Amino acid sequence: MGKKEFISETAAKIYAAMFTREDKDPDPKKAIELADELWTLLEEKHSE
């Protein structure tokens, strides 16, 4: 799986999960940022 596909799929899952929180509105930009951060963390772990 490539970076774009990973971020797209992961951001969609994060965004969907955001709807379960009543205290904050879902934010698609934040979901993409979180997915990108997760990609970076996984890349760093994999390269160790």
Residue, then its C-alpha position, 0 to 999 in steps of 0.5 A: m500500500g502506498k502513502k496516498e492510499f494509506i492516508s486516504e483510507t486511514a483519514a476516512k476511518i479517523y473522520a468517521a470516528m470523529f462523528t462519535r464525539e459530541d464535544k467536537d465537530p468532525d474535521p476532515k483536515k485534522a483527520i488527514e493530518l493525523a493519518d499523515e502523522l501515523w504514516t510518518l511514525l510507521e515509516e520511522k518504526h519500519s526503518e529502525 
